[in-house]
Amino acid sequence: MSSEVRFLFEGGEERVFGMDDMAPMAADVARWWLDDQFVRLDCEPLRPTGKVLIADKAICIARAAGLARFSDMHWGSEFARAVHGALSRPRVVIDVAAMTVSY
């Protein structure tokens, strides 16, 4: 089974990153990368408690970045590597419109 990270946007737009040919990102580095992007993109916690799960960060970052940010393939690849490394799952689907993460 191949590994991939898929980002789904409204209107059926999607960005898919195959992880089999990319160097893995260590879990601690991946969490740092996601934390950094969460702050840079001025994301807000989804939960009223303020607790931010890794999956929530991924959704918020993808939503704040939008399709436009994914035109930078380096950034998109790094984001996919960070999601893959932080969640440690072979296949991750982030549906921005539905605000869900599935494995």
TORDRENVEX-360060 format. One record per residue: residue in three letters; y, z, x of N, C-alpha, C, CB in turn. Coordinates in Angstrom, 3 decimals. Each point is the difference from the previous one (the first is absolute). Last residue first. Glycine has a CB too. Example, Ala and Ser with C-alpha at 12.3 -4.5 7.8 and 13.67 -1.06 7.14 Angstrom:
<site r="SER" n_yy="-2.250" n_zz="7.080" n_xx="12.850" ca_yy="1.190" ca_zz="0.060" ca_xx="0.820" c_yy="1.090" c_zz="0.730" c_xx="-0.770" cb_yy="-0.628" cb_zz="-2.145" cb_xx="1.184"/>
<site r="ALA" n_yy="-5.092" n_zz="2.075" n_xx="-0.894" ca_yy="1.190" ca_zz="0.000" ca_xx="-0.890" c_yy="1.200" c_zz="0.000" c_xx="0.900" cb_yy="-1.173" cb_zz="1.246" cb_xx="-1.892"/>
! end
This chain:
<site r="TYR" n_yy="8.701" n_zz="7.993" n_xx="-8.108" ca_yy="-0.822" ca_zz="-0.205" ca_xx="1.203" c_yy="-1.233" c_zz="-0.797" c_xx="-0.342" cb_yy="0.832" cb_zz="2.141" cb_xx="0.976"/>
<site r="SER" n_yy="4.655" n_zz="-1.220" n_xx="-2.915" ca_yy="-1.448" ca_zz="0.045" ca_xx="-0.250" c_yy="-0.729" c_zz="-0.373" c_xx="1.281" cb_yy="0.322" cb_zz="-0.586" cb_xx="-2.449"/>
<site r="VAL" n_yy="4.813" n_zz="2.167" n_xx="0.226" ca_yy="-0.737" ca_zz="-0.330" ca_xx="1.225" c_yy="-1.469" c_zz="0.116" c_xx="-0.348" cb_yy="1.861" cb_zz="0.832" cb_xx="1.566"/>
<site r="THR" n_yy="3.089" n_zz="-1.530" n_xx="-4.592" ca_yy="-1.322" ca_zz="0.541" ca_xx="0.255" c_yy="-0.509" c_zz="-0.435" c_xx="1.371" cb_yy="-0.465" cb_zz="-0.005" cb_xx="-2.464"/>
<site r="MET" n_yy="4.490" n_zz="-1.215" n_xx="-0.593" ca_yy="0.156" ca_zz="1.245" ca_xx="0.764" c_yy="-1.348" c_zz="0.671" c_xx="0.245" cb_yy="2.286" cb_zz="0.297" cb_xx="-0.982"/>
<site r="ALA" n_yy="-1.064" n_zz="-4.663" n_xx="-1.162" ca_yy="-0.714" ca_zz="1.046" ca_xx="-0.741" c_yy="0.120" c_zz="1.363" c_xx="0.673" cb_yy="-1.590" cb_zz="-1.735" cb_xx="-0.816"/>
<site r="ALA" n_yy="3.643" n_zz="-2.027" n_xx="2.882" ca_yy="0.457" ca_zz="-0.020" ca_xx="-1.390" c_yy="-0.636" c_zz="1.130" c_xx="-0.815" cb_yy="0.315" cb_zz="-2.485" cb_xx="0.173"/>
<site r="VAL" n_yy="-1.663" n_zz="1.798" n_xx="4.339" ca_yy="1.355" ca_zz="0.529" ca_xx="-0.074" c_yy="0.473" c_zz="0.070" c_xx="-1.446" cb_yy="0.483" cb_zz="-0.929" cb_xx="2.275"/>
<site r="ASP" n_yy="-5.328" n_zz="1.099" n_xx="0.102" ca_yy="0.615" ca_zz="-0.738" ca_xx="-1.094" c_yy="1.370" c_zz="0.629" c_xx="-0.250" cb_yy="-2.269" cb_zz="-0.604" cb_xx="-1.051"/>
<site r="ILE" n_yy="-1.550" n_zz="0.484" n_xx="5.132" ca_yy="1.202" ca_zz="0.684" ca_xx="-0.458" c_yy="0.667" c_zz="-0.897" c_xx="-1.032" cb_yy="0.307" cb_zz="1.226" cb_xx="2.225"/>
<site r="VAL" n_yy="-5.385" n_zz="-0.600" n_xx="0.257" ca_yy="0.843" ca_zz="-0.854" ca_xx="-0.843" c_yy="1.156" c_zz="0.861" c_xx="-0.502" cb_yy="-1.976" cb_zz="-1.489" cb_xx="-0.704"/>
<site r="VAL" n_yy="-2.119" n_zz="1.491" n_xx="4.835" ca_yy="1.044" ca_zz="0.718" ca_xx="-0.731" c_yy="0.812" c_zz="-1.027" c_xx="-0.791" cb_yy="0.111" cb_zz="1.854" cb_xx="1.770"/>
<site r="ARG" n_yy="-4.967" n_zz="-1.106" n_xx="1.383" ca_yy="0.750" ca_zz="-0.900" ca_xx="-0.881" c_yy="0.983" c_zz="0.831" c_xx="-0.819" cb_yy="-1.942" cb_zz="-1.645" cb_xx="-0.117"/>
<site r="PRO" n_yy="-0.676" n_zz="3.758" n_xx="3.504" ca_yy="-0.147" ca_zz="-1.398" ca_xx="0.414" c_yy="0.829" c_zz="-0.971" c_xx="-0.829" cb_yy="-2.269" cb_zz="0.574" cb_xx="0.755"/>
<site r="ARG" n_yy="3.706" n_zz="4.575" n_xx="0.399" ca_yy="-0.851" ca_zz="-0.694" ca_xx="-0.971" c_yy="-0.101" c_zz="-1.461" c_xx="0.416" cb_yy="0.667" cb_zz="1.594" cb_xx="-1.876"/>
<site r="SER" n_yy="2.214" n_zz="2.319" n_xx="3.582" ca_yy="-1.388" ca_zz="-0.113" ca_xx="0.513" c_yy="-0.963" c_zz="-0.584" c_xx="-1.029" cb_yy="0.453" cb_zz="1.956" cb_xx="1.467"/>
<site r="LEU" n_yy="4.545" n_zz="-0.800" n_xx="-1.363" ca_yy="-0.900" ca_zz="0.229" ca_xx="-1.122" c_yy="-1.473" c_zz="-0.097" c_xx="0.387" cb_yy="1.770" cb_zz="-0.886" cb_xx="-1.479"/>
<site r="ALA" n_yy="1.726" n_zz="0.161" n_xx="4.719" ca_yy="0.278" ca_zz="1.294" ca_xx="-0.631" c_yy="-0.991" c_zz="0.311" c_xx="-1.121" cb_yy="2.416" cb_zz="-0.291" cb_xx="0.570"/>
<site r="GLY" n_yy="-2.614" n_zz="-3.947" n_xx="1.759" ca_yy="-0.286" ca_zz="1.121" ca_xx="0.889" c_yy="0.167" c_zz="1.354" c_xx="-0.659" cb_yy="0.712" cb_zz="-1.426" cb_xx="1.856"/>
<site r="HIS" n_yy="0.409" n_zz="-2.535" n_xx="-4.280" ca_yy="-1.431" ca_zz="-0.012" ca_xx="0.321" c_yy="-0.377" c_zz="1.201" c_xx="0.865" cb_yy="-0.002" cb_zz="-2.507" cb_xx="-0.146"/>
<site r="VAL" n_yy="4.541" n_zz="1.819" n_xx="-0.754" ca_yy="-0.696" ca_zz="0.365" ca_xx="-1.236" c_yy="-1.495" c_zz="0.121" c_xx="0.273" cb_yy="1.762" cb_zz="-1.165" cb_xx="-1.391"/>
<site r="ALA" n_yy="0.837" n_zz="-0.442" n_xx="4.912" ca_yy="0.287" ca_zz="1.415" ca_xx="-0.248" c_yy="-0.720" c_zz="0.486" c_xx="-1.254" cb_yy="2.235" cb_zz="-0.259" cb_xx="1.117"/>
<site r="ARG" n_yy="-2.473" n_zz="-4.320" n_xx="-0.023" ca_yy="-0.756" ca_zz="0.785" ca_xx="0.978" c_yy="0.200" c_zz="1.497" c_xx="-0.236" cb_yy="0.223" cb_zz="-1.869" cb_xx="1.669"/>
<site r="ALA" n_yy="2.353" n_zz="-1.083" n_xx="-4.286" ca_yy="-1.414" ca_zz="-0.072" ca_xx="-0.377" c_yy="-0.865" c_zz="0.830" c_xx="0.948" cb_yy="0.386" cb_zz="-2.291" cb_xx="-0.956"/>
<site r="PHE" n_yy="4.130" n_zz="1.872" n_xx="2.056" ca_yy="-0.131" ca_zz="0.786" ca_xx="-1.223" c_yy="-1.469" c_zz="0.035" c_xx="-0.433" cb_yy="2.363" cb_zz="-0.621" cb_xx="-0.698"/>
<site r="GLU" n_yy="-1.275" n_zz="-2.165" n_xx="4.258" ca_yy="0.064" ca_zz="1.407" ca_xx="0.414" c_yy="-0.160" c_zz="0.925" c_xx="-1.205" cb_yy="1.493" cb_zz="-0.632" cb_xx="1.926"/>
<site r="SER" n_yy="-1.233" n_zz="-3.983" n_xx="-2.765" ca_yy="-1.248" ca_zz="0.322" ca_xx="0.698" c_yy="-0.035" c_zz="1.460" c_xx="0.434" cb_yy="-0.144" cb_zz="-2.368" cb_xx="0.782"/>
<site r="GLY" n_yy="4.120" n_zz="0.729" n_xx="-2.698" ca_yy="-1.076" ca_zz="0.037" ca_xx="-0.988" c_yy="-1.334" c_zz="0.377" c_xx="0.619" cb_yy="1.214" cb_zz="-1.716" cb_xx="-1.307"/>
<site r="TRP" n_yy="2.495" n_zz="1.013" n_xx="4.172" ca_yy="0.163" ca_zz="1.220" ca_xx="-0.782" c_yy="-1.137" c_zz="0.143" c_xx="-1.015" cb_yy="2.499" cb_zz="-0.143" cb_xx="0.297"/>
<site r="HIS" n_yy="-2.414" n_zz="-3.820" n_xx="2.140" ca_yy="-0.289" ca_zz="1.126" ca_xx="0.892" c_yy="0.106" c_zz="1.313" c_xx="-0.760" cb_yy="0.854" cb_zz="-1.311" cb_xx="1.969"/>
<site r="MET" n_yy="0.320" n_zz="-2.718" n_xx="-4.178" ca_yy="-1.444" ca_zz="0.188" ca_xx="0.124" c_yy="-0.363" c_zz="1.158" c_xx="0.930" cb_yy="-0.279" cb_zz="-2.435" cb_xx="-0.428"/>
<site r="ASP" n_yy="4.493" n_zz="1.342" n_xx="-2.718" ca_yy="-0.153" ca_zz="0.343" ca_xx="1.414" c_yy="-1.469" c_zz="0.356" c_xx="0.204" cb_yy="2.429" cb_zz="0.839" cb_xx="0.226"/>
<site r="SER" n_yy="-1.238" n_zz="-1.662" n_xx="-4.489" ca_yy="0.194" ca_zz="-1.283" ca_xx="0.680" c_yy="-0.018" c_zz="0.184" c_xx="1.518" cb_yy="1.345" cb_zz="-0.833" cb_xx="-1.961"/>
<site r="PHE" n_yy="-1.549" n_zz="4.472" n_xx="-1.219" ca_yy="-1.280" ca_zz="-0.541" ca_xx="0.438" c_yy="0.131" c_zz="-1.386" c_xx="0.633" cb_yy="-1.083" cb_zz="1.323" cb_xx="-1.802"/>
<site r="ARG" n_yy="4.778" n_zz="0.917" n_xx="-0.202" ca_yy="-0.336" ca_zz="0.645" ca_xx="1.281" c_yy="-1.313" c_zz="-0.528" c_xx="0.552" cb_yy="1.230" cb_zz="2.052" cb_xx="-0.720"/>
<site r="ALA" n_yy="0.228" n_zz="-3.524" n_xx="-3.588" ca_yy="0.889" ca_zz="-0.490" ca_xx="1.057" c_yy="-0.380" c_zz="0.577" c_xx="1.363" cb_yy="1.834" cb_zz="-0.228" cb_xx="-1.691"/>
<site r="LEU" n_yy="-3.910" n_zz="1.634" n_xx="-2.462" ca_yy="-0.558" ca_zz="-1.204" ca_xx="0.622" c_yy="0.833" c_zz="-0.477" c_xx="1.178" cb_yy="-0.946" cb_zz="-0.634" cb_xx="-2.201"/>
<site r="GLY" n_yy="1.405" n_zz="5.802" n_xx="1.132" ca_yy="-0.042" ca_zz="-1.214" ca_xx="-0.808" c_yy="-0.581" c_zz="-1.176" c_xx="0.756" cb_yy="1.961" cb_zz="0.829" cb_xx="-1.242"/>
<site r="ALA" n_yy="-0.688" n_zz="4.085" n_xx="2.288" ca_yy="0.052" ca_zz="-1.169" ca_xx="0.886" c_yy="0.064" c_zz="-1.289" c_xx="-0.801" cb_yy="-1.280" cb_zz="1.264" cb_xx="1.733"/>
<site r="ALA" n_yy="0.739" n_zz="2.876" n_xx="-3.984" ca_yy="1.330" ca_zz="-0.068" ca_xx="0.618" c_yy="0.151" c_zz="-1.244" c_xx="0.871" cb_yy="0.110" cb_zz="2.499" cb_xx="-0.033"/>
<site r="ARG" n_yy="-4.343" n_zz="-1.676" n_xx="-1.921" ca_yy="0.987" ca_zz="-0.241" ca_xx="-1.055" c_yy="1.402" c_zz="-0.155" c_xx="0.595" cb_yy="-1.420" cb_zz="1.305" cb_xx="-1.623"/>
<site r="ALA" n_yy="-2.104" n_zz="-0.116" n_xx="4.509" ca_yy="-0.173" ca_zz="-1.380" ca_xx="-0.462" c_yy="1.032" c_zz="-0.351" c_xx="-1.062" cb_yy="-2.447" cb_zz="0.142" cb_xx="0.508"/>
<site r="ILE" n_yy="2.378" n_zz="4.307" n_xx="0.995" ca_yy="0.451" ca_zz="-0.896" ca_xx="1.074" c_yy="-0.109" c_zz="-1.450" c_xx="-0.458" cb_yy="-0.722" cb_zz="1.673" cb_xx="1.753"/>
<site r="CYS" n_yy="-0.980" n_zz="1.616" n_xx="-4.653" ca_yy="1.464" ca_zz="0.075" ca_xx="0.094" c_yy="0.551" c_zz="-0.956" c_xx="1.051" cb_yy="-0.116" cb_zz="2.382" cb_xx="-0.727"/>
<site r="ILE" n_yy="-4.608" n_zz="-1.937" n_xx="0.311" ca_yy="0.584" ca_zz="-0.628" ca_xx="-1.194" c_yy="1.518" c_zz="-0.051" c_xx="0.121" cb_yy="-1.929" cb_zz="0.818" cb_xx="-1.403"/>
<site r="ALA" n_yy="-0.367" n_zz="1.490" n_xx="4.772" ca_yy="-0.282" ca_zz="-1.435" ca_xx="0.078" c_yy="0.614" c_zz="-0.747" c_xx="-1.179" cb_yy="-2.125" cb_zz="0.501" cb_xx="1.225"/>
<site r="LYS" n_yy="2.335" n_zz="4.201" n_xx="-1.192" ca_yy="0.903" ca_zz="-0.587" ca_xx="1.001" c_yy="-0.191" c_zz="-1.500" c_xx="0.073" cb_yy="-0.042" cb_zz="2.128" cb_xx="1.311"/>
<site r="ASP" n_yy="-2.926" n_zz="0.277" n_xx="-4.017" ca_yy="1.335" ca_zz="-0.083" ca_xx="-0.604" c_yy="1.003" c_zz="-0.620" c_xx="0.968" cb_yy="-0.523" cb_zz="2.013" cb_xx="-1.402"/>
<site r="ALA" n_yy="-3.786" n_zz="-1.109" n_xx="3.009" ca_yy="-0.031" ca_zz="-1.133" ca_xx="-0.936" c_yy="1.357" c_zz="-0.184" c_xx="-0.681" cb_yy="-2.458" cb_zz="0.391" cb_xx="-0.382"/>
<site r="ILE" n_yy="1.901" n_zz="3.360" n_xx="3.129" ca_yy="0.048" ca_zz="-1.219" ca_xx="0.808" c_yy="0.011" c_zz="-1.228" c_xx="-0.908" cb_yy="-1.212" cb_zz="1.169" cb_xx="1.885"/>
<site r="LEU" n_yy="3.259" n_zz="3.199" n_xx="-3.993" ca_yy="-1.300" ca_zz="-0.372" ca_xx="0.536" c_yy="0.136" c_zz="-1.293" c_xx="0.792" cb_yy="-1.181" cb_zz="1.138" cb_xx="-1.926"/>
<site r="VAL" n_yy="4.771" n_zz="2.817" n_xx="0.482" ca_yy="-0.166" ca_zz="-1.436" ca_xx="0.200" c_yy="-1.348" c_zz="-0.256" c_xx="0.665" cb_yy="2.511" cb_zz="-0.328" cb_xx="0.192"/>
<site r="LYS" n_yy="0.539" n_zz="4.287" n_xx="-3.231" ca_yy="-1.145" ca_zz="-0.262" ca_xx="0.872" c_yy="-0.201" c_zz="-1.512" c_xx="0.081" cb_yy="-1.098" cb_zz="2.228" cb_xx="-0.609"/>
<site r="GLY" n_yy="4.342" n_zz="-0.067" n_xx="-2.242" ca_yy="0.468" ca_zz="-0.407" ca_xx="1.322" c_yy="-1.121" c_zz="-0.275" c_xx="0.977" cb_yy="2.012" cb_zz="1.321" cb_xx="-0.415"/>
<site r="THR" n_yy="-1.926" n_zz="-0.189" n_xx="-4.460" ca_yy="-0.191" ca_zz="1.131" ca_xx="0.913" c_yy="0.537" c_zz="-0.313" c_xx="1.391" cb_yy="-2.018" cb_zz="0.684" cb_xx="-1.306"/>
<site r="PRO" n_yy="1.867" n_zz="-3.941" n_xx="-2.273" ca_yy="1.108" ca_zz="0.948" ca_xx="-0.157" c_yy="-0.114" c_zz="1.214" c_xx="0.930" cb_yy="0.180" cb_zz="-0.742" cb_xx="-2.369"/>
<site r="ARG" n_yy="-2.126" n_zz="-4.227" n_xx="3.615" ca_yy="-0.384" ca_zz="1.192" ca_xx="-0.768" c_yy="1.174" c_zz="0.976" c_xx="-0.096" cb_yy="-2.397" cb_zz="-0.279" cb_xx="0.745"/>
<site r="LEU" n_yy="2.644" n_zz="-3.808" n_xx="1.776" ca_yy="-0.363" ca_zz="-0.387" ca_xx="-1.359" c_yy="-0.252" c_zz="1.206" c_xx="-0.896" cb_yy="-0.975" cb_zz="-2.087" cb_xx="0.920"/>
<site r="PRO" n_yy="4.424" n_zz="1.622" n_xx="3.524" ca_yy="-1.344" ca_zz="0.419" ca_xx="-0.437" c_yy="-0.249" c_zz="-0.399" c_xx="-1.452" cb_yy="0.077" cb_zz="1.927" cb_xx="1.614"/>
<site r="GLU" n_yy="3.273" n_zz="-4.884" n_xx="1.357" ca_yy="0.009" ca_zz="1.284" ca_xx="-0.712" c_yy="-1.423" c_zz="0.364" c_xx="-0.390" cb_yy="2.339" cb_zz="-0.424" cb_xx="-0.872"/>
<site r="CYS" n_yy="0.214" n_zz="-2.930" n_xx="4.912" ca_yy="-0.921" ca_zz="0.170" ca_xx="-1.122" c_yy="0.104" c_zz="1.411" c_xx="-0.565" cb_yy="-1.549" cb_zz="-1.705" cb_xx="1.001"/>
<site r="ASP" n_yy="3.885" n_zz="-1.156" n_xx="2.719" ca_yy="0.628" ca_zz="0.928" ca_xx="-0.947" c_yy="-0.840" c_zz="0.180" c_xx="-1.275" cb_yy="2.242" cb_zz="-0.680" cb_xx="0.905"/>
<site r="LEU" n_yy="-3.145" n_zz="-1.772" n_xx="3.330" ca_yy="0.228" ca_zz="-0.762" ca_xx="-1.223" c_yy="0.551" c_zz="0.868" c_xx="-1.134" cb_yy="-1.842" cb_zz="-1.527" cb_xx="0.691"/>
<site r="ARG" n_yy="0.803" n_zz="3.470" n_xx="3.559" ca_yy="0.880" ca_zz="-1.152" ca_xx="0.266" c_yy="0.360" c_zz="-0.773" c_xx="-1.266" cb_yy="-1.025" cb_zz="-0.168" cb_xx="2.255"/>
<site r="VAL" n_yy="-2.173" n_zz="3.757" n_xx="-2.489" ca_yy="1.370" ca_zz="0.488" ca_xx="0.219" c_yy="0.961" c_zz="-1.172" c_xx="0.185" cb_yy="-0.904" cb_zz="2.109" cb_xx="1.048"/>
<site r="PHE" n_yy="-3.616" n_zz="-3.140" n_xx="-1.464" ca_yy="0.383" ca_zz="0.689" ca_xx="-1.239" c_yy="1.447" c_zz="0.474" c_xx="0.099" cb_yy="-2.394" cb_zz="0.727" cb_xx="-0.381"/>
<site r="GLN" n_yy="0.322" n_zz="-2.522" n_xx="4.220" ca_yy="0.438" ca_zz="-1.032" ca_xx="-0.941" c_yy="0.455" c_zz="0.607" c_xx="-1.326" cb_yy="-1.582" cb_zz="-1.609" cb_xx="1.081"/>
<site r="ASP" n_yy="-0.220" n_zz="4.558" n_xx="2.164" ca_yy="1.227" ca_zz="-0.618" ca_xx="0.514" c_yy="0.541" c_zz="-1.046" c_xx="-0.977" cb_yy="-0.803" cb_zz="0.399" cb_xx="2.351"/>
<site r="ASP" n_yy="-3.386" n_zz="1.589" n_xx="-3.271" ca_yy="1.092" ca_zz="0.978" ca_xx="-0.155" c_yy="1.333" c_zz="-0.613" c_xx="0.408" cb_yy="-1.610" cb_zz="1.880" cb_xx="0.433"/>
<site r="LEU" n_yy="-2.243" n_zz="-4.449" n_xx="0.357" ca_yy="0.325" ca_zz="0.055" ca_xx="-1.424" c_yy="1.134" c_zz="0.988" c_xx="-0.273" cb_yy="-2.374" cb_zz="-0.602" cb_xx="-0.540"/>
<site r="TRP" n_yy="0.747" n_zz="0.368" n_xx="4.934" ca_yy="0.641" ca_zz="-1.276" ca_xx="-0.350" c_yy="0.415" c_zz="0.016" c_xx="-1.469" cb_yy="-1.371" cb_zz="-1.213" cb_xx="1.751"/>
<site r="TRP" n_yy="-1.140" n_zz="4.874" n_xx="-0.179" ca_yy="1.364" ca_zz="0.023" ca_xx="0.543" c_yy="0.743" c_zz="-1.264" c_xx="-0.411" cb_yy="-0.764" cb_zz="1.397" cb_xx="1.956"/>
<site r="ARG" n_yy="-3.771" n_zz="-1.193" n_xx="-3.042" ca_yy="0.770" ca_zz="0.926" ca_xx="-0.843" c_yy="1.447" c_zz="0.088" c_xx="0.479" cb_yy="-2.094" cb_zz="1.317" cb_xx="-0.476"/>
<site r="ALA" n_yy="-0.840" n_zz="-3.868" n_xx="3.092" ca_yy="0.210" ca_zz="-0.640" ca_xx="-1.303" c_yy="0.827" c_zz="0.895" c_xx="-0.922" cb_yy="-2.178" cb_zz="-1.226" cb_xx="0.263"/>
<site r="VAL" n_yy="0.766" n_zz="2.932" n_xx="3.872" ca_yy="1.055" ca_zz="-0.991" ca_xx="0.214" c_yy="0.338" c_zz="-0.679" c_xx="-1.330" cb_yy="-0.775" cb_zz="-0.378" cb_xx="2.393"/>
<site r="ASP" n_yy="-2.832" n_zz="3.319" n_xx="-2.409" ca_yy="1.241" ca_zz="0.747" ca_xx="0.211" c_yy="1.189" c_zz="-0.930" c_xx="0.211" cb_yy="-1.332" cb_zz="1.863" cb_xx="0.984"/>
<site r="ALA" n_yy="-3.030" n_zz="-3.804" n_xx="-1.496" ca_yy="0.453" ca_zz="0.673" ca_xx="-1.222" c_yy="1.314" c_zz="0.736" c_xx="0.194" cb_yy="-2.367" cb_zz="0.236" cb_xx="-0.673"/>
<site r="ALA" n_yy="1.234" n_zz="-4.610" n_xx="3.621" ca_yy="-0.507" ca_zz="1.363" ca_xx="-0.094" c_yy="0.627" c_zz="0.707" c_xx="-1.202" cb_yy="-0.338" cb_zz="0.075" cb_xx="2.505"/>
<site r="MET" n_yy="-0.427" n_zz="-5.348" n_xx="-2.275" ca_yy="1.067" ca_zz="0.955" ca_xx="0.282" c_yy="-0.592" c_zz="1.400" c_xx="-0.200" cb_yy="1.860" cb_zz="-1.641" cb_xx="-0.732"/>
<site r="PRO" n_yy="-4.290" n_zz="-3.390" n_xx="2.094" ca_yy="0.179" ca_zz="1.133" ca_xx="-0.909" c_yy="1.153" c_zz="0.894" c_xx="0.440" cb_yy="-2.438" cb_zz="-0.077" cb_xx="-0.525"/>
<site r="ALA" n_yy="2.153" n_zz="-5.296" n_xx="1.314" ca_yy="-0.325" ca_zz="1.246" ca_xx="0.695" c_yy="0.216" c_zz="1.161" c_xx="-0.955" cb_yy="0.646" cb_zz="-0.988" cb_xx="2.243"/>
<site r="MET" n_yy="-1.930" n_zz="-3.846" n_xx="-4.188" ca_yy="1.146" ca_zz="0.780" ca_xx="0.483" c_yy="-0.495" c_zz="1.254" c_xx="0.712" cb_yy="1.443" cb_zz="-0.873" cb_xx="-1.885"/>
<site r="ASP" n_yy="-4.184" n_zz="-2.444" n_xx="-0.473" ca_yy="0.509" ca_zz="-0.571" ca_xx="1.250" c_yy="1.196" c_zz="0.751" c_xx="0.568" cb_yy="-0.818" cb_zz="-2.184" cb_xx="-0.786"/>
<site r="ASP" n_yy="-1.341" n_zz="3.472" n_xx="-3.364" ca_yy="-1.078" ca_zz="-0.167" ca_xx="0.963" c_yy="0.478" c_zz="-0.512" c_xx="1.357" cb_yy="-1.504" cb_zz="-0.426" cb_xx="-1.912"/>
<site r="MET" n_yy="4.037" n_zz="1.164" n_xx="-2.348" ca_yy="0.073" ca_zz="1.012" ca_xx="1.055" c_yy="-1.046" c_zz="-0.197" c_xx="1.091" cb_yy="0.888" cb_zz="1.568" cb_xx="-1.689"/>
<site r="GLY" n_yy="2.141" n_zz="-4.633" n_xx="-2.060" ca_yy="-1.357" ca_zz="0.255" ca_xx="0.459" c_yy="0.048" c_zz="0.922" c_xx="1.206" cb_yy="-0.777" cb_zz="-2.242" cb_xx="-0.861"/>
<site r="PHE" n_yy="4.369" n_zz="1.516" n_xx="-3.234" ca_yy="-0.147" ca_zz="0.125" ca_xx="1.441" c_yy="-1.447" c_zz="0.348" c_xx="0.319" cb_yy="2.415" cb_zz="0.722" cb_xx="0.251"/>
<site r="VAL" n_yy="1.028" n_zz="-2.779" n_xx="-4.501" ca_yy="-1.309" ca_zz="0.497" ca_xx="0.407" c_yy="-0.085" c_zz="-0.030" c_xx="1.520" cb_yy="-1.060" cb_zz="-0.811" cb_xx="-2.157"/>
<site r="ARG" n_yy="4.679" n_zz="0.582" n_xx="-2.360" ca_yy="-0.102" ca_zz="-0.163" ca_xx="1.449" c_yy="-1.304" c_zz="0.663" c_xx="0.411" cb_yy="2.550" cb_zz="-0.039" cb_xx="0.352"/>
<site r="GLU" n_yy="-0.209" n_zz="-2.064" n_xx="-5.273" ca_yy="-0.772" ca_zz="0.939" ca_xx="0.790" c_yy="0.060" c_zz="-0.350" c_xx="1.475" cb_yy="-1.497" cb_zz="0.381" cb_xx="-1.947"/>
<site r="GLU" n_yy="3.482" n_zz="-1.463" n_xx="-3.611" ca_yy="0.165" ca_zz="-0.154" ca_xx="1.453" c_yy="-0.845" c_zz="1.043" c_xx="0.721" cb_yy="2.342" cb_zz="-0.910" cb_xx="-0.310"/>
<site r="GLY" n_yy="-1.713" n_zz="0.433" n_xx="-4.575" ca_yy="-1.206" ca_zz="-0.500" ca_xx="0.647" c_yy="0.112" c_zz="-0.228" c_xx="1.495" cb_yy="-0.508" cb_zz="-1.026" cb_xx="-2.128"/>
<site r="GLY" n_yy="3.813" n_zz="2.956" n_xx="-1.013" ca_yy="-0.013" ca_zz="-1.453" ca_xx="-0.018" c_yy="-1.214" c_zz="-0.588" c_xx="0.699" cb_yy="2.460" cb_zz="0.062" cb_xx="-0.064"/>
<site r="GLU" n_yy="-1.078" n_zz="4.749" n_xx="1.648" ca_yy="0.205" ca_zz="-0.602" ca_xx="-1.317" c_yy="0.017" c_zz="-1.516" c_xx="0.116" cb_yy="1.294" cb_zz="2.020" cb_xx="-0.752"/>
<site r="PHE" n_yy="-4.050" n_zz="0.339" n_xx="4.553" ca_yy="1.358" ca_zz="0.134" ca_xx="-0.524" c_yy="0.081" c_zz="-0.639" c_xx="-1.377" cb_yy="0.949" cb_zz="-0.004" cb_xx="2.336"/>
<site r="LEU" n_yy="-4.752" n_zz="2.058" n_xx="1.634" ca_yy="0.235" ca_zz="-0.790" ca_xx="-1.210" c_yy="1.392" c_zz="0.306" c_xx="-0.536" cb_yy="-2.475" cb_zz="-0.012" cb_xx="-0.545"/>
<site r="PHE" n_yy="-0.608" n_zz="0.406" n_xx="5.376" ca_yy="1.185" ca_zz="0.482" ca_xx="-0.704" c_yy="0.254" c_zz="-0.941" c_xx="-1.179" cb_yy="1.000" cb_zz="1.013" cb_xx="2.137"/>
<site r="ARG" n_yy="-5.341" n_zz="0.416" n_xx="1.436" ca_yy="0.603" ca_zz="-0.966" ca_xx="-0.926" c_yy="1.157" c_zz="0.671" c_xx="-0.722" cb_yy="-2.208" cb_zz="-1.212" cb_xx="-0.301"/>
<site r="VAL" n_yy="-1.357" n_zz="1.592" n_xx="4.828" ca_yy="1.010" ca_zz="0.733" ca_xx="-0.759" c_yy="0.744" c_zz="-1.046" c_xx="-0.813" cb_yy="0.237" cb_zz="1.878" cb_xx="1.753"/>
<site r="GLU" n_yy="-5.463" n_zz="-1.669" n_xx="0.731" ca_yy="1.287" ca_zz="-0.614" ca_xx="-0.302" c_yy="0.903" c_zz="0.994" c_xx="-0.709" cb_yy="-1.089" cb_zz="-2.253" cb_xx="-0.147"/>
<site r="SER" n_yy="-4.191" n_zz="1.186" n_xx="2.763" ca_yy="1.055" ca_zz="0.957" ca_xx="-0.332" c_yy="1.294" c_zz="-0.745" c_xx="-0.264" cb_yy="-1.103" cb_zz="1.781" cb_xx="1.398"/>
<site r="SER" n_yy="-4.359" n_zz="-3.332" n_xx="-2.016" ca_yy="1.213" ca_zz="-0.071" ca_xx="0.812" c_yy="1.037" c_zz="1.001" c_xx="-0.498" cb_yy="-0.455" cb_zz="-2.425" cb_xx="0.479"/>
<site r="MET" n_yy="-5.120" n_zz="2.389" n_xx="-0.572" ca_yy="1.182" ca_zz="0.000" ca_xx="-0.847" c_yy="1.235" c_zz="0.000" c_xx="0.885" cb_yy="-1.232" cb_zz="1.219" cb_xx="-1.845"/>
! end
